[in-house]
Amino acid sequence: MRERSQKIGPYADLVLTTVVFDADEAVIDLRPAVTGALAAVLGEMRRITAAASTVTLDELESDWDGVFGDRAAEPVLLLRRAALARSLARAGPDSQLDRFADLFFARRFALSHPFADVLPALARLGRRYRVGFASNGTSRAERCALPGGFAFEVYSHVDGVPKKPAAGFFTAVREAAGGVPAGAIVHVGDSFAHDVVDAQEAGMRTVWLNRPGHRRPSGPAPDAEIRSLDELPSVIDCLAAASGW
């Protein structure tokens, strides 16, 4: 069930032209891909050294949290390599980091697919709006079964683009969208902090994709809240109509 706010005043004179999607956990079903990739890493660790027999998948999962913290602004590729280095150090084959990183990413992308509601929503939205893809991570559209699905793509740490929450990330989105005003863009994503609060601070309209049905955190309300992208096209049309489409 979707929920819409009434705060459309600041956008009353702006034509909504663009819908931009966050990648991981909004468009890309990331968790099964990462878990499957780590399982492949663990299987190879156990194959080459008996010391890995006591290492668990939960420990490999936790190694990401162990490096993220204060390093959150770094490229995801470097963070993942650091997490894998911690995992390999548990059993000894840490000198083979490059090989295990290649294994991880090969499996991660082989298992990376959009949620079932993504392609129908993109097809409907693409008839009326310019649709973009903007990610903090490594989920390149063409490697996640989404080639050619977007009018533009923006990736952090590519061509000098910083990671969210940096204002420069949203500036890069505007530039990729053809330099339209921020209020002509709707930003859709699962992270309340980055995809709602930070995008609103950059002047964009926002839709919070709350797939799990979490309680909304304190802070500014998104322009709409949805549980599935099946709801999104009609929500976008309503926002566009309210701002004078």
Backbone bond lengths (Angstrom), bond angles and torsions (degrees), N, CA, C in turn:
res aa  C-N    CA-C-N  psi(-1)  N-CA   C-N-CA  omega(-1)  CA-C   N-CA-C  phi
1 M - - - 1.463 - - 1.515 109.30 -
2 R 1.312 117.87 128.64 1.456 119.71 -177.02 1.511 110.97 -91.89
3 E 1.305 114.00 155.60 1.451 120.92 177.48 1.507 107.88 -128.42
4 R 1.322 116.88 131.63 1.464 120.88 179.44 1.507 109.58 -115.65
5 S 1.314 115.34 142.38 1.452 119.27 172.57 1.527 108.87 -90.47
6 Q 1.325 115.97 174.82 1.460 120.57 -178.53 1.521 112.49 -108.04
7 K 1.358 117.07 7.80 1.455 117.97 -172.73 1.523 111.38 -87.64
8 I 1.322 113.74 76.38 1.459 119.94 179.84 1.519 112.08 -107.83
9 G 1.357 116.75 -3.33 1.445 120.41 -176.34 1.509 115.55 -52.14
10 P 1.352 119.61 -48.89 1.464 120.50 -177.05 1.519 114.05 -61.61
11 Y 1.332 117.40 -16.59 1.456 120.70 -175.78 1.528 112.58 -109.14
12 A 1.327 116.57 10.03 1.462 119.69 -170.78 1.525 112.98 -57.94
13 D 1.319 118.59 -30.66 1.462 121.13 -176.92 1.525 113.01 -103.38
14 L 1.336 117.12 10.32 1.456 120.70 -177.73 1.525 110.58 -109.87
15 V 1.308 116.12 127.82 1.463 121.12 176.02 1.513 108.72 -78.55
16 L 1.311 116.60 127.69 1.455 121.53 178.62 1.527 108.42 -76.88
17 T 1.323 116.20 119.75 1.465 120.02 -175.72 1.521 114.25 -117.90
18 T 1.344 116.89 -21.00 1.461 119.95 -164.53 1.521 111.23 -137.37
19 V 1.323 115.85 137.97 1.461 122.51 172.93 1.525 107.25 -122.02
20 V 1.329 116.60 122.46 1.465 120.15 -179.25 1.520 109.53 -118.72
21 F 1.328 116.07 135.33 1.453 122.73 -175.61 1.523 111.72 -106.92
22 D 1.322 115.57 136.24 1.450 120.96 162.02 1.530 107.43 -66.98
23 A 1.327 116.67 160.74 1.465 120.06 -174.81 1.526 113.30 -94.90
24 D 1.324 116.54 -75.29 1.456 121.42 -169.01 1.523 112.55 -69.24
25 E 1.315 115.11 128.93 1.459 125.89 179.91 1.518 113.36 69.15
26 A 1.322 117.54 -0.02 1.455 121.28 170.23 1.525 108.92 -106.83
27 V 1.324 116.08 -56.42 1.462 122.22 177.28 1.528 110.64 -100.72
28 I 1.326 116.50 -44.28 1.467 121.58 -176.47 1.529 110.22 -96.74
29 D 1.323 116.18 129.03 1.467 121.95 176.35 1.526 107.55 -79.33
30 L 1.324 115.45 82.91 1.463 121.70 -167.15 1.520 114.09 -74.43
31 R 1.324 118.66 -39.62 1.454 121.08 -169.95 1.525 113.19 -57.24
32 P 1.332 120.98 -48.34 1.466 118.86 178.47 1.526 112.86 -61.65
33 A 1.327 117.05 -33.40 1.464 120.39 -179.70 1.521 110.95 -67.90
34 V 1.330 117.46 -44.18 1.456 120.82 -180.00 1.527 110.44 -67.28
35 T 1.320 116.68 -43.83 1.465 119.75 179.70 1.526 110.83 -62.40
36 G 1.319 117.08 -42.22 1.455 120.43 178.00 1.513 112.36 -64.42
37 A 1.328 116.83 -37.91 1.461 120.64 178.60 1.526 111.03 -67.40
38 L 1.318 117.21 -41.16 1.461 120.40 177.83 1.526 111.22 -67.30
39 A 1.326 117.13 -34.79 1.464 119.99 176.09 1.525 110.70 -63.12
40 A 1.336 116.47 -37.82 1.467 120.00 176.97 1.523 110.55 -65.76
41 V 1.324 116.51 -41.37 1.468 120.84 177.41 1.533 110.10 -61.09
42 L 1.333 116.23 -46.70 1.455 119.71 -179.02 1.530 111.51 -63.52
43 G 1.323 116.22 -41.05 1.456 119.30 177.68 1.515 112.93 -59.80
44 E 1.339 116.00 -40.38 1.468 119.59 179.05 1.529 110.66 -71.59
45 M 1.320 117.58 -37.18 1.459 120.06 175.80 1.528 110.26 -58.64
46 R 1.313 116.55 -45.44 1.468 120.33 -178.33 1.526 111.46 -68.90
47 R 1.340 115.70 -28.79 1.462 118.64 179.57 1.523 111.73 -68.41
48 I 1.342 116.05 -36.55 1.459 118.16 -172.56 1.522 114.00 -97.74
49 T 1.337 117.77 -13.66 1.467 118.29 179.26 1.519 110.82 -150.00
50 A 1.320 115.42 131.82 1.456 120.83 178.74 1.527 111.55 -65.65
51 A 1.321 117.12 -22.48 1.463 120.42 -179.19 1.523 112.55 -63.91
52 A 1.334 117.02 -18.99 1.467 120.71 -179.16 1.521 112.45 -84.72
53 S 1.333 116.83 -2.42 1.471 118.84 -175.80 1.522 112.44 -64.34
54 T 1.322 117.16 -24.80 1.466 119.97 -179.74 1.530 112.79 -97.43
55 V 1.324 117.40 -4.40 1.464 120.88 178.05 1.528 108.66 -75.89
56 T 1.308 116.72 138.62 1.463 120.76 -177.75 1.527 111.71 -111.41
57 L 1.321 114.54 160.19 1.463 120.11 176.47 1.526 110.66 -63.90
58 D 1.325 117.36 -36.47 1.466 120.10 177.82 1.529 111.12 -60.29
59 E 1.318 117.13 -36.99 1.461 120.07 178.29 1.520 110.89 -66.22
60 L 1.326 116.37 -41.06 1.466 119.08 177.45 1.519 110.81 -64.79
61 E 1.324 116.88 -38.79 1.468 120.25 176.76 1.523 110.38 -61.88
62 S 1.329 116.72 -40.68 1.465 120.58 -176.01 1.521 112.44 -70.67
63 D 1.320 117.52 -21.53 1.461 119.70 -178.35 1.529 111.59 -65.15
64 W 1.325 117.64 -27.31 1.471 119.96 174.54 1.526 110.23 -63.14
65 D 1.333 116.51 -48.19 1.464 119.95 179.20 1.524 110.73 -61.35
66 G 1.329 116.39 -31.30 1.451 120.53 -178.64 1.512 113.68 -67.73
67 V 1.336 117.66 -23.13 1.467 119.28 -179.17 1.529 112.44 -107.92
68 F 1.330 117.75 -17.69 1.470 119.87 -171.96 1.522 110.73 -66.83
69 G 1.301 118.50 -73.44 1.456 125.28 173.20 1.509 116.99 17.75
70 D 1.323 115.34 -111.90 1.462 121.72 -175.83 1.521 112.92 -72.61
71 R 1.334 118.03 -7.44 1.462 120.57 -177.38 1.525 112.00 -102.48
72 A 1.318 117.08 16.04 1.462 121.26 -172.17 1.523 113.37 -57.71
73 A 1.326 117.87 -27.19 1.463 120.29 -177.67 1.526 112.78 -78.97
74 E 1.326 117.68 -10.30 1.461 120.52 -178.59 1.526 111.30 -75.24
75 P 1.326 117.50 160.06 1.469 119.98 177.07 1.524 111.44 -58.43
76 V 1.324 116.65 141.46 1.458 121.37 -178.45 1.522 110.95 -60.42
77 L 1.326 117.73 -35.13 1.461 120.14 178.96 1.525 111.08 -57.90
78 L 1.337 117.11 -44.38 1.461 120.30 179.31 1.525 111.56 -68.05
79 L 1.330 116.63 -38.10 1.458 120.07 178.61 1.522 111.23 -64.29
80 R 1.320 116.67 -40.76 1.458 119.29 179.82 1.524 110.59 -66.89
81 R 1.329 117.53 -40.41 1.457 119.98 177.49 1.534 110.58 -62.27
82 A 1.342 116.70 -40.06 1.458 119.96 178.45 1.527 110.85 -64.47
83 A 1.325 116.90 -39.31 1.461 120.72 178.06 1.522 110.53 -65.94
84 L 1.318 116.84 -41.31 1.462 119.99 178.07 1.528 111.37 -65.55
85 A 1.313 116.87 -35.91 1.463 119.96 177.31 1.523 110.75 -61.47
86 R 1.338 116.60 -40.78 1.464 120.23 176.19 1.525 110.47 -63.32
87 S 1.329 116.18 -40.71 1.460 120.18 -178.80 1.525 111.04 -65.14
88 L 1.332 116.81 -44.56 1.465 120.38 -178.93 1.524 111.09 -66.33
89 A 1.322 116.90 -33.51 1.465 120.40 179.92 1.533 111.86 -65.33
90 R 1.317 117.28 -19.07 1.464 120.48 178.08 1.530 111.53 -65.99
91 A 1.360 116.21 -26.49 1.465 119.35 -174.33 1.525 113.56 -125.97
92 G 1.332 117.83 -7.38 1.448 118.11 174.12 1.512 118.51 113.82
93 P 1.368 121.16 -29.21 1.469 118.46 -174.22 1.523 113.54 -83.37
94 D 1.355 116.91 39.93 1.465 120.00 -175.61 1.516 112.84 -69.50
95 S 1.320 118.17 -13.03 1.464 120.06 176.91 1.527 111.62 -74.36
96 Q 1.331 117.39 -8.48 1.465 121.95 -177.39 1.535 111.83 -105.78
97 L 1.313 116.54 30.35 1.463 120.53 -175.46 1.521 112.29 -56.22
98 D 1.327 118.20 -45.16 1.460 120.09 -177.80 1.527 111.35 -58.06
99 R 1.326 116.50 -44.27 1.465 120.04 -178.33 1.526 110.93 -65.57
100 F 1.314 116.78 -41.16 1.460 119.53 -179.24 1.532 111.54 -72.25
101 A 1.333 117.14 -33.24 1.465 119.35 175.28 1.516 110.51 -64.77
102 D 1.329 116.67 -41.29 1.474 119.81 176.83 1.528 110.67 -61.64
103 L 1.339 116.49 -41.74 1.460 120.79 178.37 1.525 110.73 -62.74
104 F 1.324 115.82 -46.05 1.465 119.68 -179.30 1.525 111.04 -58.11
105 F 1.332 116.79 -52.65 1.455 119.03 -174.11 1.528 112.41 -70.49
106 A 1.313 117.81 -32.97 1.460 119.33 176.23 1.520 110.36 -61.93
107 R 1.327 115.68 -44.87 1.466 118.92 179.98 1.519 111.79 -72.10
108 R 1.317 116.38 -39.35 1.468 120.61 179.87 1.525 111.32 -58.11
109 F 1.337 116.63 -45.90 1.462 118.60 -179.08 1.527 112.20 -75.52
110 A 1.323 117.75 -31.43 1.471 119.26 175.94 1.521 111.03 -62.64
111 L 1.322 116.95 -29.44 1.462 121.68 -177.94 1.526 112.99 -97.84
112 S 1.323 118.31 0.21 1.468 121.51 -175.86 1.523 111.02 -86.23
113 H 1.320 115.49 120.20 1.459 121.36 -178.84 1.526 109.64 -141.02
114 P 1.323 117.18 154.42 1.462 119.09 175.66 1.525 111.07 -72.02
115 F 1.321 115.45 155.03 1.457 120.53 170.89 1.536 108.90 -60.87
116 A 1.311 115.90 157.67 1.465 120.81 -175.17 1.526 112.73 -62.68
117 D 1.326 117.98 -25.05 1.466 120.05 -176.62 1.529 113.43 -87.97
118 V 1.335 117.54 0.16 1.465 120.54 -172.19 1.524 112.64 -75.97
119 L 1.313 117.77 -56.01 1.468 120.50 -173.86 1.528 112.65 -60.77
120 P 1.340 119.44 -43.32 1.475 117.68 176.21 1.524 112.82 -61.23
121 A 1.341 117.17 -39.37 1.463 119.75 179.10 1.522 111.31 -65.56
122 L 1.334 117.08 -42.39 1.464 120.08 178.68 1.517 111.27 -62.24
123 A 1.314 116.92 -40.72 1.463 120.50 -179.22 1.524 110.55 -62.79
124 R 1.324 117.14 -42.70 1.462 120.31 -179.16 1.521 111.62 -70.07
125 L 1.321 116.28 -44.50 1.462 119.62 -178.30 1.521 112.07 -67.49
126 G 1.326 116.51 -35.16 1.454 120.90 -177.18 1.510 114.52 -63.95
127 R 1.315 117.10 -16.60 1.466 120.25 178.68 1.526 112.43 -74.75
128 R 1.350 117.08 -21.82 1.464 119.35 -174.08 1.524 113.90 -126.57
129 Y 1.337 116.69 -20.13 1.460 119.74 -173.58 1.519 110.78 -131.04
130 R 1.319 114.30 160.15 1.461 119.39 171.12 1.524 107.41 -84.07
131 V 1.314 116.84 127.93 1.457 121.12 -172.66 1.528 110.03 -114.27
132 G 1.332 116.48 127.92 1.450 121.43 -177.82 1.516 112.46 -123.46
133 F 1.328 115.05 171.78 1.471 124.42 -175.10 1.505 106.33 -136.74
134 A 1.342 117.77 124.29 1.464 120.41 -174.81 1.516 109.35 -139.43
135 S 1.332 116.06 120.29 1.460 119.90 -170.43 1.524 112.85 -130.13
136 N 1.337 115.03 142.29 1.456 122.45 170.06 1.516 112.15 -80.05
137 G 1.335 117.07 -17.63 1.452 121.01 -168.83 1.510 114.36 -107.92
138 T 1.331 114.56 -152.61 1.468 121.61 -175.35 1.523 112.72 -101.96
139 S 1.324 117.67 7.38 1.463 121.05 -176.29 1.526 111.35 -78.03
140 R 1.326 116.21 80.89 1.454 120.28 174.84 1.533 109.00 -70.75
141 A 1.317 116.25 135.97 1.463 120.02 -174.20 1.521 112.14 -55.86
142 E 1.339 116.95 -43.50 1.464 119.98 -175.62 1.523 111.97 -68.93
143 R 1.323 118.06 -19.08 1.462 121.11 179.01 1.519 112.37 -95.93
144 C 1.312 116.23 0.36 1.468 120.97 -177.98 1.521 111.36 -123.19
145 A 1.326 115.50 33.89 1.468 122.09 176.70 1.518 112.80 63.18
146 L 1.343 117.28 32.31 1.461 121.68 178.58 1.525 112.11 -132.24
147 P 1.324 119.33 41.48 1.474 119.39 -179.38 1.513 111.55 -68.42
148 G 1.327 115.76 134.70 1.458 120.62 175.12 1.503 115.18 71.33
149 G 1.335 117.89 13.76 1.461 119.53 -176.23 1.510 114.74 -88.04
150 F 1.337 117.94 -4.84 1.460 120.51 -172.79 1.524 111.49 -132.62
151 A 1.325 115.27 148.17 1.459 120.89 177.48 1.528 110.80 -72.59
152 F 1.324 117.34 -28.75 1.461 121.47 177.10 1.522 109.47 -154.75
153 E 1.337 115.35 157.95 1.458 122.12 179.14 1.521 109.12 -135.22
154 V 1.326 116.36 140.78 1.462 122.83 179.18 1.521 107.92 -130.46
155 Y 1.343 116.17 130.36 1.459 120.77 -179.58 1.524 109.69 -129.25
156 S 1.317 116.32 134.79 1.460 119.58 176.68 1.522 109.94 -64.88
157 H 1.324 114.65 149.10 1.469 123.46 -179.93 1.530 112.26 63.40
158 V 1.312 116.85 22.72 1.456 123.06 170.39 1.532 106.47 -122.28
159 D 1.327 116.68 127.83 1.469 121.86 -178.64 1.530 111.87 56.64
160 G 1.325 116.25 34.30 1.456 120.25 174.71 1.514 116.03 79.65
161 V 1.321 118.32 8.98 1.463 120.87 -179.54 1.531 109.56 -76.82
162 P 1.336 118.55 124.87 1.474 120.15 177.67 1.523 110.77 -78.91
163 K 1.320 115.52 170.45 1.457 120.52 177.46 1.526 110.77 -81.79
164 K 1.334 115.83 149.94 1.459 118.52 165.36 1.523 107.92 -56.15
165 P 1.328 118.29 139.30 1.460 128.41 18.52 1.520 115.47 -94.95
166 A 1.314 119.42 12.75 1.464 121.14 -177.32 1.520 110.87 -58.17
167 A 1.318 116.03 138.03 1.465 120.40 -179.95 1.521 111.27 -60.47
168 G 1.347 116.35 -29.48 1.456 120.03 -179.47 1.511 113.49 -62.37
169 F 1.320 117.30 -26.61 1.468 120.25 176.82 1.528 109.54 -62.83
170 F 1.324 116.30 -47.56 1.464 120.53 -177.61 1.526 111.10 -72.62
171 T 1.323 116.98 -30.01 1.468 119.74 173.12 1.518 110.24 -62.53
172 A 1.336 116.38 -41.72 1.466 120.55 177.93 1.514 111.60 -63.38
173 V 1.334 117.18 -36.17 1.470 120.61 176.17 1.520 110.16 -62.93
174 R 1.320 117.00 -46.00 1.467 120.31 179.07 1.528 110.99 -60.00
175 E 1.321 116.28 -44.32 1.460 119.79 -179.11 1.521 110.96 -63.89
176 A 1.345 116.79 -41.56 1.462 120.20 179.08 1.524 111.83 -66.52
177 A 1.334 115.68 -27.95 1.463 120.69 179.08 1.520 112.40 -81.48
178 G 1.315 117.08 5.26 1.464 120.49 177.51 1.513 113.46 98.32
179 G 1.339 117.08 14.98 1.458 119.75 178.34 1.509 114.46 77.22
180 V 1.329 117.99 21.18 1.461 120.38 179.58 1.521 109.91 -69.16
181 P 1.329 118.22 158.38 1.465 119.55 175.81 1.521 111.05 -59.45
182 A 1.322 116.74 149.51 1.457 119.98 -179.30 1.522 111.83 -57.20
183 G 1.332 116.84 -36.69 1.459 120.67 -178.46 1.518 114.54 -70.58
184 A 1.335 117.09 -7.64 1.461 120.70 175.43 1.519 112.04 -88.27
185 I 1.340 115.69 -0.09 1.461 121.80 -176.65 1.521 109.67 -113.18
186 V 1.322 115.98 136.10 1.466 122.00 169.54 1.518 107.70 -105.32
187 H 1.319 116.68 124.02 1.462 122.04 178.30 1.517 108.44 -99.01
188 V 1.332 117.18 126.10 1.464 123.11 -176.32 1.522 109.19 -117.18
189 G 1.332 117.05 125.17 1.453 118.72 178.94 1.507 112.44 -167.03
190 D 1.342 115.01 172.82 1.460 121.17 -174.88 1.520 113.31 -94.46
191 S 1.331 118.21 -19.60 1.461 120.99 -177.93 1.521 109.79 -86.40
192 F 1.344 116.23 115.66 1.457 118.88 -179.31 1.523 110.46 -63.05
193 A 1.339 116.56 -40.03 1.465 119.81 -177.83 1.518 111.81 -66.40
194 H 1.334 117.08 -50.49 1.465 120.38 -173.58 1.530 113.00 -85.24
195 D 1.323 116.14 -42.26 1.469 119.70 -170.88 1.520 113.60 -90.42
196 V 1.323 116.31 -12.80 1.465 120.53 175.02 1.534 109.30 -112.59
197 V 1.326 117.06 -67.94 1.464 120.27 -173.21 1.527 111.53 -60.95
198 D 1.327 116.96 -51.81 1.467 119.39 -176.72 1.527 111.83 -68.57
199 A 1.323 116.90 -38.98 1.468 119.29 178.65 1.520 111.03 -65.82
200 Q 1.325 117.33 -37.57 1.468 119.88 176.84 1.524 111.11 -66.05
201 E 1.321 116.57 -38.98 1.472 119.07 177.56 1.521 111.07 -62.68
202 A 1.334 116.11 -27.33 1.461 120.05 176.57 1.524 111.91 -82.54
203 G 1.336 117.28 -1.76 1.460 121.20 175.58 1.519 115.21 97.10
204 M 1.327 116.88 4.05 1.465 119.95 -177.59 1.521 111.76 -88.87
205 R 1.320 115.43 156.44 1.451 120.45 167.61 1.525 108.37 -78.70
206 T 1.318 116.28 156.92 1.461 118.80 -172.93 1.523 112.21 -138.40
207 V 1.331 114.30 145.05 1.463 122.22 169.58 1.518 107.02 -125.63
208 W 1.324 116.07 121.91 1.464 121.30 178.31 1.519 109.13 -88.44
209 L 1.325 116.32 115.98 1.460 122.25 177.11 1.532 107.36 -89.13
210 N 1.300 115.93 97.29 1.462 122.98 -173.37 1.533 108.51 -103.91
211 R 1.331 116.13 70.01 1.472 120.40 -176.57 1.529 113.00 -55.94
212 P 1.343 119.29 -44.06 1.469 118.74 -176.75 1.527 114.24 -75.83
213 G 1.329 117.63 -11.84 1.461 120.08 -177.82 1.513 113.57 77.77
214 H 1.330 117.19 34.98 1.462 121.01 178.79 1.534 110.09 -67.56
215 R 1.304 114.92 154.58 1.460 119.79 172.72 1.520 108.72 -66.88
216 R 1.314 116.74 136.82 1.460 119.89 -178.40 1.518 110.62 -65.14
217 P 1.330 118.21 130.73 1.468 120.53 175.94 1.515 111.20 -66.87
218 S 1.307 115.85 164.17 1.460 119.49 174.71 1.522 108.93 -67.51
219 G 1.300 115.36 152.46 1.459 119.54 -178.61 1.511 110.58 131.79
220 P 1.314 117.10 -176.15 1.461 120.23 -177.97 1.524 111.31 -63.94
221 A 1.318 115.98 140.99 1.466 120.40 179.37 1.520 109.89 -75.47
222 P 1.331 117.50 141.73 1.466 119.37 172.61 1.519 109.59 -68.51
223 D 1.308 116.83 166.06 1.460 120.39 175.98 1.523 110.71 -68.68
224 A 1.328 116.17 -24.72 1.461 120.79 173.79 1.514 108.67 -158.75
225 E 1.333 115.29 155.21 1.460 122.26 175.71 1.519 107.74 -129.35
226 I 1.340 116.79 130.11 1.453 121.47 -177.51 1.524 109.76 -133.05
227 R 1.330 115.59 160.69 1.463 121.27 176.91 1.522 111.58 -102.20
228 S 1.322 117.22 -19.44 1.467 121.82 -176.85 1.518 109.26 -146.78
229 L 1.332 115.95 150.63 1.460 119.45 176.16 1.517 112.20 -71.18
230 D 1.321 117.93 -10.43 1.458 119.87 172.70 1.528 110.75 -59.14
231 E 1.331 116.03 -29.63 1.463 121.41 -179.48 1.521 113.21 -81.02
232 L 1.325 117.18 -19.34 1.457 120.45 -166.29 1.526 114.95 -65.01
233 P 1.337 121.41 -47.03 1.467 119.00 -176.72 1.523 113.80 -54.67
234 S 1.327 117.42 -42.85 1.463 118.47 179.92 1.521 111.14 -69.75
235 V 1.339 117.48 -33.92 1.459 120.45 176.84 1.531 110.55 -64.71
236 I 1.324 116.54 -44.32 1.460 120.25 178.92 1.524 110.53 -63.15
237 D 1.304 117.82 -41.97 1.462 120.67 178.34 1.531 111.02 -61.05
238 C 1.325 116.77 -39.38 1.462 120.14 178.35 1.530 111.08 -65.77
239 L 1.321 117.24 -42.46 1.460 120.37 177.81 1.530 110.43 -63.47
240 A 1.344 115.58 -40.61 1.466 119.72 179.53 1.520 110.70 -64.56
241 A 1.332 116.79 -42.38 1.471 120.05 -179.65 1.516 110.95 -65.22
242 A 1.320 116.83 -37.78 1.457 121.16 -179.18 1.518 112.48 -68.15
243 S 1.344 116.32 -23.09 1.472 118.79 -178.72 1.512 111.97 -104.42
244 G 1.336 116.73 12.66 1.456 119.55 171.38 1.500 116.27 94.99
245 W 1.353 117.89 27.01 1.476 120.27 177.69 1.521 110.79 -58.23
